[in-house]
Amino acid sequence: MKILIVDDELSAREQSKRLLAEFFPEINVCAEADSVSMAHEAILLHQPDVVLLDVDMPDGTAFDLLKRLPKINFNIIFITAYEKYALQAIKFSALDYLLKPYSSGEFVEAIRKAQRKEE
């Protein structure tokens, strides 16, 4: 399974990578992005299975990114500090919606959910 991590905060991307390495060493982090434009390029280039997606970034929102894509053929786990975007996330078929700060247990369960969908 290939995962793309999209968050404008380096510490948030590092936390996701650390938890993935600790609990899911078999998962490949194919790329990281800190903006909508970088994420768009990374999705087209790497074709990830799962995108860990922050909502609010300097050059737009996760929803701006998703609207730019011709097809969403990956699972989305939103990771954000804002509860208010949950309904929009559901409309984009979010697999999960983690509110920062989240527990390692919540993160692990979200990734397990993605693994089950990939089977």
N, C-alpha and C positions, 0 to 999 in steps of 0.2 A: 504494500500500500504506500502510495506517495502522498505526502502532505506538504502543502504550501502554507507558510505562516505569514499573515498580513497584519501588522500593527505598527503604528508610527512610534511607539515607545520601545526602545531597545530592551529595557528590563522585562517588558511583557513577552517579547519574542524569546528572550533568554530563558524565562520561566517555562514557557511552552516546550522549548528544546530540552531543558533539563528534565521535565516530567516525562517527555516522550522517551528520552534516553534511559531513564530509570525504570519505567514501567513497560515500555514497548521498544526494546532495542532492535526488533526486526523491522520497524517502520522507518522508511526513508523520508527525511525532510529534504525535498527536492529543491526548495528555494525559500527565500524570505523576501518580503517587500515591506516598505514603510510608507507607501503612498498608493493612491488609486491607480495612477499611471504605471508604476512599477508592478503592481499586482496584475494589471491587465496584461502586460507583456509576459509576466511569469506564467500566468494561466495558459495563454496561447502557446508558449514555448514548451512548458513542462507537462501539460495535461494532467494535473493532479487528480487524485481520487477524492481527496478531502481538502477543504480550505478552512483554516482557522482564521476567522475574519473579524477584525475590529470594525466598529461602525464609523467612528468619527476620525477622519484623517485630514492632514493639511490641505489637500487638493480635492476634497470631496468626501462623500460617504460611501459606505459599502454598497448602498443601493444604487448610487451613481455607477459604480463599477459593474454591478450585476446587470444593470440596464444596457450597458455597452456591449455585453457579450451576446453573440448570436444564439448561443445555446448554453444552458447551465447543465453540464454533464458530470458534476461532482457534488459531493455532499458538503454542506456548509454548517460549520459550528461557529456561531457568533460568540465572540468574547468581547464584552464591552462594559463600561461603567454605567451605562444608561439603560434603565428599565423601559423608558418610553418608546424604544424602537422594537420591542418584542412583537407587536402586532404586524409591523412591516416585515419583520424577519419571517414570521409564519407565512406570509403571502409569497415569500421566496422559497418556501419549502425548507426552512431551517431544520436541520437534524437535531440541533440543541442550541440553547441560548444560555451562556454562562455569564453571570454578573461578577465583575471585578469588585473586590478580591474574592476569588473562588477557592474552594478547597481542592487538594490534590484528588480526593475521592470523587468530586464532581467532574473534574477533568478526565480522570480515568474512565468513569462511566460513559462520558460523552464519546471518548475514543472507542470504547468497546462497542457502543451503539453503531459507530461508523464501520467497525470491523464486521459486525453482524450483517450490515447492509451490503457489504462487499462480497460476502460469501455466496 
